[in-house]
Amino acid sequence: MSKEIRDHVQNIVNNLENGFKDDLNQDDQEFTAFDYLSDCLDIEWVLHSDRTFKGARVLVAFGGPNIWINTVTNEV
């Protein structure tokens, strides 16, 4: 994995763990996780067998190695 991809993944991890403190959205409000998800490329919903929500996998980059945020396993 290239340094550029590792830096990108680490930036995603830092933002998720520490918040989006220095970023402003298009309304000049603090950037939120919802703002982040509105720009994602794809979301795979993970459900329990009774169809209740378990988590999601969110695609945030593709074209080299794909980068997914997995809310079930808490991994990027």
NORQUI-V983525 format. One record per backbone hydrogen bond with DSSP energy under -0.5 kcal/mol. NH is the residue of the N-H (numbers start at 0). CO is the residue of the C=O. E is the energy in kcal/mol with one decimal. If there is no record, write none. Layout:
# NORQUI-V983525
NH CO E
NH CO E
This chain:
# NORQUI-V983525
5 1 -2.4
6 2 -2.7
7 3 -2.0
8 4 -2.7
9 5 -2.7
10 6 -2.2
11 7 -1.9
12 8 -2.4
13 9 -2.8
14 10 -2.5
15 11 -2.4
16 12 -2.6
17 13 -2.9
18 14 -1.7
20 18 -0.6
22 19 -0.9
24 28 -2.9
27 24 -2.0
30 19 -0.6
30 22 -2.4
35 31 -1.9
36 32 -2.6
37 33 -1.8
38 34 -0.6
38 35 -1.1
39 36 -1.5
40 58 -2.7
41 58 -0.9
43 56 -3.1
44 42 -0.6
45 54 -3.0
46 44 -0.5
47 51 -2.8
50 47 -2.2
53 45 -2.7
54 45 -1.9
56 43 -2.5
57 68 -2.8
58 41 -2.8
58 56 -0.5
59 57 -0.6
59 66 -2.9
60 66 -1.2
62 63 -0.6
63 64 -0.5
66 60 -2.8
67 65 -0.5
68 57 -2.6
69 67 -0.6
69 74 -3.3
70 55 -2.9
70 68 -0.7
73 69 -1.1
74 69 -1.5
